[in-house]
Amino acid sequence: MRSIWNGAISFGLVSIPIKLVNATENHSISFRQIHKADGGRIRYKKVCELDGEEVATPEIGKAYEDADGSMIPITDDDLAALPLPTAKTIEIVAFVPADSIDPLQMDTAYYLSAAGVPAVKPYTLLREALKRSQKVAVAKFALRGRERLGMLRVVEDVIAMHGLLWPDEIRAPEGVAPETDVTVREAELDLADALMDTLGSVDLDSLHDDYRVAVEEMIAAKAEGAPPPALEPAAGGGGKVLDLMAALENSVRAAKEGRAEGEEVAEVTRLPAKKTAKRAASKKTAATPAAKKTASKSASKTAAKSARKSTTKTAAKTAAKTASKSASKTAAKTASGGRKRASA
């Protein structure tokens, strides 16, 4: 990969020569402007406002437009003479936990490559230190005429750097959140949780740009003089959600059906114990007098039935015991009579 910037990482008193390489690439399809009447290419000419003449690129400089509209010329030498320590250095200023960086600040990503054999040892040292600390490095660097903020982290065996927006470049989300207060029920949250569990995780490598593929197929068809591919009907949806619970239930059902056969899916059956107990308490509190009366009658019948069973069992035991004693006395009396007759 071709480097776009050469410099060094400043790590305390350690300097690590590196090359900066783009970590991402753009696969978007670009179009040209044409004249609809004859298909001729539309091009732009850079023309001087004062004399109306077209100006070549080497003759074009840069300037700052002042508030009154006047131009203040700025040369490359002016910018090079600025006392900027990060002009050729990625200066690490701190090591912080990765979750302390707001994803809103994330910008372009780069790979940092060790420049030459002498840089391999300090490069590896920094990489392993980042791994062991489980932190990221916050750094300042200059690129394309401006100083930027960056975050260094380890990706496999490479140090990667994400450009970061400065904190004052992040706009506050004022006026974005809904202004109407809405109450979300526990049952709706349970179904939303079940939908998230059912959809589960995804292998990001399996995702691709369907729009770009469709555009490429359309361009290929037009180039061959064939009709463009037929548009497949879109799945239903997009209208107003009139019944949120029904929409969630249908979404969970569709997600389960769409999952590959044999994969685990979430079940919308049991709630956590805490929620169940809470709802049971709620139902108990909300019980009506009629329900209480019915419950009382049911309890009385159950108690009476149990009492009858208990009484019957007790009576049976008593009868058996009495019968046993009576039989014993009779047997003893009969035996005694027999002994008396034998003696006579």
N, C-alpha and C positions, 0 to 999 in steps of 0.2 A: 504493500500500500504506500502511496506517495505521501510524504510528510507535508504539512501545510505551515509548519512553524518549528524552528529549532531554538532551543534555549536550555535552561537548566531548572531543576527543582531545588529550591533553597530550603534545607531541612536543618535548622539551627546553623551550625558551622559546616554542615555537610552540603556539598553541591553535587547534584546528579545530572550530568548532561543527558538530555532527552530530545526526542522528536515527537511532535504532535501529529496524530493521524485521525481523520474523521472516523468515528465509530458507526455512523449511520449513513444511509444513502437514500435518495429520493427516487421512487419508482413511478411518480405521477406522470401522466401523459400530457405533454405540452402541445399547444396548438399555435398556428401562425395566423396572422390577420391577412385576409385577402380581399380583393375587390370583387363583390358578388357578381358584377356584370360580366367580367371576363376571367376571373380567377387569378388575376395578377397579384403578386405579393405586395403588401403594404409595408413600407419601411419608414423609419423616422430619420430625419436629418437634424443634426445639431447646428443651429443657426444663431449667430450673434444678434442680439436685439438692436445693437447700435448701427451696424452697417449692413445687416441682412445677409452676410456672407456665411456659407457653410464652414464649420471649423473642424479640423482634424483632431483626433484624440490626443496626439502629443502636444497640441497647442491649448488644451483645456486644463485649467487649474481649479483650485477650490477657494472658496471665500465664505466668510460668515456674514449673513445679512443682519444688519443692525435694525433696531426698532424703527428708525426713520427711513428704512429701505436702502440705505447706502451699503456698499459691499466692502468688507475688510479682507483683503487677500491673505491667505494662509498657505505657506509653502511646506513642503516635506521637511526642509531643514528646520523650520520653526517648531514642528512637532518633534523632530528628533532631538532638539536641544532641550526639551522639557525635562526637569529633574524627576524622572519617573523610574523608580528602582525596579519596577516590574516589567520594563520594556522587553527584556530578554530573560526574565526569571519568573517562575511560578513560585511565589513566596508563601510558604505555609505559615499561617498565623495562629492556628488552633487545631485541637483534636476534640471532636464532640461526638455524642451518640448519634447514630444515623437517623433515629426518629425525631431528632431535634430540627431537622431540615424539613421545611414545609414543601411538599411536592409542587405547590404552586410556583416555587422559585426555580424548578428544574428547567433547563434550557438545552442547548446542543450538547451532545456527548462526544468525547474524544478518547482515543487510546494513547497512552504515554509509552513510548518505546525507548529502551536504553540506547543511547548513542555511543557505540563503541565498547570495546572490552573493559576499559577502566570504570565504566558506569555500571557494569553488571552487579558488582558486589554491593555498592550503596543502594542501587535500585532494589535488589532482593531484600536488603535489610529493611527498607521502608515498607515494602510489600508485606513481609512477614510480621513487622511491627503492627501494621494496620490489621492484619488477620487476627493476631493474638489479642489485641486490645478491643476488637469488635467495634472500633470507632471509625469515623471518616475524618479526613483532613479538610479544613477550610483554608482556601488559598486565594491570593490575588494575582492576577496576571494581565498582561496587555496584549490585545489582538485586534487587528484591523482598525487601528487608530483610536482605540478606547480601552480604558482599564476595566477589567471584569472581575467578577467573583466566581470562584470555582469550588467544587467538592471532589476530593480524591477518594476513591474506594477501590477495592480489589474485585476483579471479575476473572474468575479462574486463576490463571497465573500472571495476570496483567494488571497494571494500575490504570484505572480508567478515571477520567475527569469529566464531570458534568458542569457545564457553565451554569451559573446561578444568576437570577435577576437580583439586583440590589433591593433591599427591603422596601425602599421608598418607591420602587417600580410596581409593587403589588397593590392593586386597588382594593379598598375595603368593600365588602359585599353589601353596601348600603342600598336599601330599597329593592333588594333582590328576593328576599324571603317572602312567603305569602303573608299578606296583612290580615287575613281572616283567621280567627282562632278556630281550630278544628279538633274535635276529640276523637282519638283513635281507640277503638275497643280492643280488649285483650284477644278476643277471637280473631279479629283481623290481623293483629300482630302474629298470632300463632300460625295463621295460614301463610302470612308473608315469610315467616321463619321456615315453614315447611317447603315453600316454593324455592327459597334460597338453598335449602339442604338438598332438594330434589335436583335442581340444576347442577349443584355441586361445583367441582373445579373443572378447569379446561386446560388442555395442552396448548399454550399460546402459539407453538410452532404449527399447529393445525389450522390456525386462522389465516385467511388471506383476503385480499382486496377484490370483492366480487364486482364492484363497479369498474375497476380497471380492466378486469378480464372481459367484462361485457363490452367495454369501449374497444378493446383490441379486436374482439370478434367482429364487431360492427365495422371497424376500419378495414379488416381483412376481407369481409364480404363486399364492401363497396369497391375496394381495389380490384376485385375479381368480377365486378359487375353483377354480383348476385344480390338478391334482396337481403336486407338485414335480418338477423335471427329473430324469430317470433318471441314476443315478450310473454313470459310466463305470468299467469295471474298471481297477484300478491295475496298473501294470506289475509284472512279477514281481520278486521280490527281498525284502530285509528279513530273510531268515533267516540262519543261521550260514554264514560263508564257510568251506567245508571245504577247498577247494583254491584258495589265493590266486593262484597262477600262472594257473589256468584262468579265474578270475574277472577277472583283469587282461586276459588275452588276449581274452575275450569282450567286455569293456568297450571295448577298443581297436577291435574289429571293429564293435561297435554304434555307436560314436562316428563311425567312418568312414562307415558307411552312413547315419547321420543328418545328416551334413554336407551342405550345399547342393551341387548338382552343379556341378563346375568349380572348387571351392575346393581349395586345397592341403591335403593331409593328411600327417601324419607317417608315415614308413615305419619299421617295426621290423625292419630288416635288418642294417645294419652298426653295429658299436659303434665308439666313438672309438678312435684308434690306441693310446692309452695303455692302455685296458682290454684291447684285443685282444692287445697285446704281453704284458700282465701274465698273461692267461689262457694264452697260448702257453707262457710260461715255467713256469706252474703245471703245464700238461700235460706239459711236458718233464721237470720234476722228478718228476712222479708216474708216469713210464713204468715198466712192469714188466720183469723180466729177459727174459720171453718176447718182449715187444715189441722189446726191444733186440736179441735174437738174430735175430728176423725182419728187422729193419731192417739188421742186419749182413750177412745172407745176400743181401738185395736189393741192397745196395751192392756186394757182391762180384760178383754176376751182372752188374750194370751195368758195373762196371769191366772185367770179362772181355770183355763184348760190345764195349765201346769199344776195348779192346786189339786184338781180332780185326779190327775195322774198320780200325784204324790200321795193322796189319801188312799187311793186304790192299792198302791204298792204297800203302804203301811199296814192296811187292813189284811192284805194277803199274808204279809210276814207274821202278823199277830196270830192269825188263824192257824197258820202252819205250826207256830211255836206252841199254841194251846193244844193242838191235835197231837203233837209229839209228846207233850207232858202226859196227856190222858192215856195215850197208848202205853207209855212206860209204866204208869201206875197199875193199869189193868194186867199187864204182863207180870208185874211183881206180885200182885194179889193171887193170880192163878198159880204161880210157882209156889207160893206159901201154902195154899190149899193142898197142893200135891204132896208136899213134904209132910203135912199133918196126917194125911191118909196112909202114907207109907209107914209112918211111925205106929199108927194104930194097928 
